[in-house]
Amino acid sequence: MNIRPLADRVVIKSVEAEETTKSGIILTAAAQEKPSIAEIVAVGPGGVVDGKEVKMFVKVGEKVLISKYSGTEVKVDGVEYSIVRQEDILAVVDEAAGEAAPRKRGRAAASAPAAAAETPKKTRGRKAGAKPAAKKTGAKRGRKPAAKKEG
């Protein structure tokens, strides 16, 4: 049996929850959190929903991050699925991005002169190009100016 979602709905299948923590502690089924990463199994056609045109941005096979308690859970042929609206999907998980080349730390020697040329001169709280304020003279706040001695 196949599930075909309507309008802006998406059928997802939860990715298995981890049974151990990063430190190696084995979790019981009751202690495990509901997984928030799921794989898309089917996508609705989109269309007009509540008077607004909805375009579907997700595709079958993508892994997505969903709200923890969103959607309707159904069981078909012994497999648990959730049917959620596209707006309940928070993000698409891109696994290839995590395996990309590592980021360089620090500045590259070649780009340092170019970056220095583009960086404006520090103005210490003033707007760029503004003249420095004239130095104030006279009494300090709350005090009378000192009398000049004659003589």
C-alpha positions as CSV (number, residue, x, y, z in Angstrom):
1,M,0.0,0.0,0.0
2,N,1.3,3.5,-0.9
3,I,0.6,6.8,0.8
4,R,0.1,9.8,-1.5
5,P,-0.1,13.1,0.4
6,L,-2.4,15.9,-0.6
7,A,-1.7,19.6,-0.9
8,D,1.3,20.8,1.1
9,R,1.7,17.6,3.1
10,V,4.8,15.4,3.2
11,V,5.1,11.8,4.3
12,I,8.3,11.2,6.3
13,K,9.9,8.2,8.0
14,S,11.9,8.8,11.2
15,V,15.6,7.9,11.2
16,E,16.5,5.4,13.9
17,A,17.2,7.1,17.2
18,E,20.7,6.6,18.6
19,E,20.8,3.9,21.3
20,T,24.1,5.1,22.9
21,T,25.3,8.6,23.9
22,K,28.6,10.1,22.7
23,S,30.2,8.9,25.9
24,G,29.1,5.3,25.3
25,I,26.1,5.0,27.7
26,I,23.4,2.7,26.4
27,L,19.9,4.3,26.6
28,T,16.7,2.4,27.2
29,A,13.7,2.9,24.8
30,A,12.0,5.1,27.4
31,A,15.0,7.4,27.7
32,Q,15.5,7.9,24.0
33,E,14.2,11.1,22.5
34,K,11.9,11.1,19.6
35,P,14.2,11.6,16.6
36,S,13.9,15.0,14.9
37,I,15.6,13.9,11.7
38,A,13.5,12.1,9.1
39,E,13.7,10.9,5.5
40,I,11.1,12.1,3.0
41,V,9.1,9.2,1.5
42,A,6.4,11.1,-0.5
43,V,5.6,14.8,-1.3
44,G,2.3,16.3,-2.1
45,P,1.7,18.4,-5.2
46,G,1.4,21.8,-3.5
47,G,-1.3,24.1,-4.9
48,V,-3.6,26.5,-3.2
49,V,-3.9,26.0,0.6
50,D,-5.9,28.4,2.7
51,G,-6.1,30.8,-0.2
52,K,-2.3,31.0,-0.7
53,E,-0.3,29.4,-3.5
54,V,2.1,26.8,-2.0
55,K,5.2,25.6,-3.8
56,M,6.9,22.4,-2.6
57,F,10.6,22.9,-1.8
58,V,11.4,19.4,-0.6
59,K,12.1,16.2,-2.6
60,V,11.7,12.5,-2.0
61,G,14.8,11.0,-0.4
62,E,16.0,14.2,1.4
63,K,16.7,14.1,5.1
64,V,15.0,16.9,7.0
65,L,14.8,18.3,10.5
66,I,11.3,18.5,11.8
67,S,9.6,19.9,14.9
68,K,9.6,17.4,17.7
69,Y,5.9,16.9,18.2
70,S,4.5,17.8,14.7
71,G,2.5,15.8,12.3
72,T,0.2,12.8,12.5
73,E,1.7,9.4,13.0
74,V,0.3,6.5,11.0
75,K,1.3,2.8,10.7
76,V,1.1,1.2,7.2
77,D,2.3,-2.4,6.6
78,G,4.0,-2.4,10.0
79,V,6.1,0.7,9.2
80,E,5.5,4.0,11.1
81,Y,5.3,7.1,9.1
82,S,4.4,10.7,10.0
83,I,2.5,13.1,7.8
84,V,3.5,16.7,8.3
85,R,2.9,20.0,6.5
86,Q,5.8,21.5,4.6
87,E,5.8,24.4,7.1
88,D,6.6,22.0,10.0
89,I,9.9,21.1,8.3
90,L,12.5,23.3,9.8
91,A,15.5,22.5,7.6
92,V,17.0,20.1,5.0
93,V,19.9,18.2,6.3
94,D,22.8,18.3,3.9
95,E,25.2,15.5,4.8
96,A,27.7,16.4,2.0
97,A,28.3,19.8,3.5
98,G,29.7,18.2,6.7
99,E,32.2,16.2,4.6
100,A,33.5,19.3,2.7
101,A,37.0,20.6,2.9
102,P,37.9,21.8,6.4
103,R,37.8,25.6,6.9
104,K,41.2,27.4,7.1
105,R,42.0,29.1,10.3
106,G,43.6,32.5,10.5
107,R,44.2,34.8,7.6
108,A,45.8,33.8,4.4
109,A,49.0,35.7,3.6
110,A,47.8,36.6,0.1
111,S,44.5,38.1,1.2
112,A,45.8,40.2,4.1
113,P,46.9,43.2,2.1
114,A,43.7,43.2,0.2
115,A,41.7,43.0,3.4
116,A,43.7,45.9,4.9
117,A,43.1,48.1,1.9
118,E,39.3,47.6,2.1
119,T,39.0,48.1,5.9
120,P,38.2,51.7,6.9
121,K,40.3,53.5,9.4
122,K,39.2,53.1,13.0
123,T,37.4,56.1,14.3
124,R,36.8,55.3,18.0
125,G,33.1,55.9,18.1
126,R,32.9,58.6,15.5
127,K,31.4,58.2,12.1
128,A,33.9,57.7,9.3
129,G,35.0,61.0,7.8
130,A,33.8,63.1,10.8
131,K,36.2,65.6,12.4
132,P,37.3,64.9,15.9
133,A,35.4,66.8,18.6
134,A,37.1,69.9,20.0
135,K,38.7,69.4,23.4
136,K,36.5,70.7,26.2
137,T,38.0,73.1,28.7
138,G,36.6,74.7,31.8
139,A,34.7,73.3,34.7
140,K,34.1,69.7,35.3
141,R,30.6,68.5,35.9
142,G,29.0,69.9,39.0
143,R,32.0,72.1,40.0
144,K,32.6,75.8,39.7
145,P,35.7,76.8,37.7
146,A,38.7,77.5,39.8
147,A,39.4,81.2,40.4
148,K,42.5,82.6,38.8
149,K,45.1,84.0,41.1
150,E,46.3,87.5,40.3
151,G,49.5,88.6,41.2
